[in-house]
């Protein structure tokens, strides 16, 4: 294992232990920082997997597409971020009003080709801690493409997927189109 990845994993573990009492968002920030520094959980070049799903250029592919809410799905997109916004990419979860609820993936650097990663926490916690969406509701998960490394500079929101948490909070489904109604 590359020493940068080992150091990043150690930093995440230490940060996670030190901030557990302060809430999940501080811990998530530590994971994001380690990804930018050490490459933890980030991937550029996920296009072959994404293309096989039949998704279009405006869609985020989740794997698995549905299941128990304790899963941490992987995600990918079929196209690079647009020119001028290829410094980095990140996956957000949106609130009911369309505002950003939270960052839910490590920041992926140099998004000049299709890319993806793994969400930071399971689907259930994403809804509970990262959005104002209650069980039974749907959140739009959307990719932010940024001009700078580390999700900095100007940003353009691009590909997305709609994720619905069951009324009992125990399972989720995803769709390329918003729910009816």
C-alpha positions as CSV (number, residue, x, y, z in Angstrom):
1,X,0.0,0.0,0.0
2,X,1.3,3.5,-0.9
3,X,2.6,5.4,2.1
4,X,0.3,8.4,1.3
5,X,-2.7,6.1,1.5
6,X,-1.5,4.5,4.8
7,X,-0.9,8.0,6.3
8,X,-4.4,9.2,5.1
9,X,-6.0,6.1,6.6
10,X,-4.2,6.7,9.9
11,X,-5.2,10.4,9.9
12,X,-8.9,9.5,9.3
13,X,-8.8,6.9,12.1
14,X,-7.2,9.4,14.5
15,X,-9.6,12.2,13.5
16,X,-12.6,9.9,13.8
17,X,-11.6,9.0,17.4
18,X,-10.9,12.6,18.4
19,X,-14.1,14.1,17.0
20,X,-16.7,11.4,17.7
21,X,-18.2,13.4,20.5
22,X,-18.4,16.5,18.4
23,X,-20.7,15.2,15.7
24,X,-20.4,13.4,12.4
25,X,-19.8,16.4,10.2
26,X,-16.3,17.1,11.6
27,X,-15.4,13.4,11.0
28,X,-16.7,13.7,7.5
29,X,-14.5,16.7,6.9
30,X,-11.5,14.7,8.0
31,X,-12.3,11.9,5.6
32,X,-12.7,14.4,2.8
33,X,-9.4,16.0,3.6
34,X,-7.6,12.7,3.6
35,X,-9.0,11.8,0.2
36,X,-7.6,15.0,-1.3
37,X,-4.2,14.3,0.3
38,X,-4.0,10.6,0.0
39,X,-6.4,9.4,-2.6
40,X,-8.6,7.4,-0.2
41,X,-11.8,6.1,-1.8
42,X,-11.5,8.3,-4.9
43,X,-11.3,7.1,-8.5
44,X,-11.0,8.7,-11.8
45,X,-11.8,6.4,-14.8
46,X,-15.0,4.8,-13.5
47,X,-16.6,5.4,-16.9
48,X,-16.6,1.8,-18.2
49,X,-18.6,0.7,-15.2
50,X,-21.0,3.6,-15.5
51,X,-21.4,3.2,-19.2
52,X,-22.5,-0.4,-18.7
53,X,-25.4,0.7,-16.6
54,X,-27.1,2.5,-19.6
55,X,-27.1,5.9,-17.8
56,X,-26.9,9.2,-19.8
57,X,-24.5,12.0,-19.3
58,X,-26.8,13.7,-16.8
59,X,-27.1,10.8,-14.4
60,X,-25.2,9.4,-11.4
61,X,-25.0,5.7,-11.2
62,X,-25.4,4.1,-7.8
63,X,-24.3,0.5,-7.1
64,X,-26.3,-1.1,-5.7
65,X,-29.3,0.9,-7.0
66,X,-31.5,-0.2,-4.1
67,X,-31.2,-2.2,-0.9
68,X,-31.1,-1.9,2.9
69,X,-30.3,1.6,4.1
70,X,-27.2,0.5,6.0
71,X,-25.4,0.1,2.7
72,X,-22.7,2.6,1.5
73,X,-23.2,2.5,-2.3
74,X,-20.5,3.4,-4.8
75,X,-21.3,6.1,-7.4
76,X,-20.0,7.0,-10.8
77,X,-20.7,9.3,-13.8
78,X,-20.3,8.5,-17.5
79,X,-18.6,11.8,-18.4
80,X,-15.9,14.1,-17.2
81,X,-16.8,17.4,-15.6
82,X,-17.2,20.3,-18.1
83,X,-14.2,22.3,-19.3
84,X,-13.3,25.0,-16.8
85,X,-14.7,22.8,-13.9
86,X,-12.2,19.9,-14.0
87,X,-10.2,20.6,-10.9
88,X,-12.2,18.3,-8.7
89,X,-15.7,16.7,-8.2
90,X,-17.8,15.8,-5.3
91,X,-21.2,14.3,-4.6
92,X,-23.7,16.3,-2.6
93,X,-27.1,15.4,-1.1
94,X,-29.8,18.1,-1.5
95,X,-32.4,19.3,1.0
96,X,-36.1,19.5,0.1
97,X,-35.7,23.1,-1.2
98,X,-32.8,22.1,-3.5
99,X,-30.1,23.6,-1.3
100,X,-27.0,21.5,-0.5
101,X,-27.5,19.4,2.6
102,X,-24.0,17.9,2.9
103,X,-21.0,16.6,1.0
104,X,-21.4,12.9,0.9
105,X,-18.3,11.7,-0.9
106,X,-14.6,12.2,-0.9
107,X,-13.4,14.9,-3.2
108,X,-12.1,13.4,-6.5
109,X,-9.2,15.4,-8.0
110,X,-8.6,16.0,-11.7
111,X,-12.0,15.0,-13.1
112,X,-11.0,15.1,-16.8
113,X,-12.5,11.6,-17.4
114,X,-15.5,9.7,-16.0
115,X,-15.1,9.3,-12.2
116,X,-16.7,8.1,-9.0
117,X,-16.2,6.9,-5.5
118,X,-18.0,5.6,-2.4
119,X,-20.3,7.6,-0.2
120,X,-18.9,8.5,3.2
121,X,-21.7,7.1,5.4
122,X,-24.6,4.7,4.8
123,X,-27.8,5.9,3.2
124,X,-29.8,5.9,6.4
125,X,-27.2,8.3,8.1
126,X,-27.0,10.4,4.9
127,X,-30.7,11.2,5.3
128,X,-30.6,11.6,9.1
129,X,-27.5,13.8,9.3
130,X,-27.0,15.2,5.8
131,X,-30.5,16.5,4.7
132,X,-33.8,17.7,6.0
133,X,-35.5,14.8,4.2
134,X,-37.4,12.5,6.4
135,X,-38.0,8.7,5.9
136,X,-40.4,8.2,3.0
137,X,-38.9,11.2,1.2
138,X,-36.6,11.6,-1.8
139,X,-33.3,13.5,-1.9
140,X,-31.5,14.4,-5.1
141,X,-27.8,13.5,-5.0
142,X,-25.9,15.7,-7.4
143,X,-22.3,16.0,-8.6
144,X,-20.5,19.4,-8.1
145,X,-17.7,20.0,-10.6
146,X,-15.2,22.6,-9.3
147,X,-12.6,24.7,-11.0
148,X,-10.0,24.1,-8.2
149,X,-8.6,21.1,-6.4
150,X,-10.3,20.2,-3.2
151,X,-13.8,21.5,-4.2
152,X,-12.6,25.1,-4.5
153,X,-13.3,27.8,-7.0
154,X,-16.3,28.2,-9.1
155,X,-18.7,25.2,-9.2
156,X,-21.2,23.7,-11.6
157,X,-23.8,21.2,-10.5
158,X,-24.1,18.5,-13.2
159,X,-25.1,14.8,-13.0
160,X,-27.7,13.6,-10.5
161,X,-29.8,10.7,-9.2
162,X,-32.9,10.6,-7.0
163,X,-32.7,8.5,-3.8
164,X,-35.8,7.6,-1.8
165,X,-35.7,6.3,1.7
166,X,-38.5,4.0,2.7
167,X,-41.1,5.2,5.2
168,X,-39.6,2.9,7.9
169,X,-36.1,4.1,7.0
170,X,-34.8,0.5,6.5
171,X,-34.4,0.5,2.7
172,X,-33.7,2.8,-0.3
173,X,-34.3,2.9,-4.0
174,X,-32.8,5.2,-6.7
175,X,-34.1,6.5,-9.9
176,X,-32.9,8.7,-12.8
177,X,-36.1,10.7,-12.7
178,X,-37.8,12.5,-9.8
179,X,-40.8,10.9,-8.1
180,X,-44.2,11.7,-9.4
181,X,-46.2,14.2,-7.6
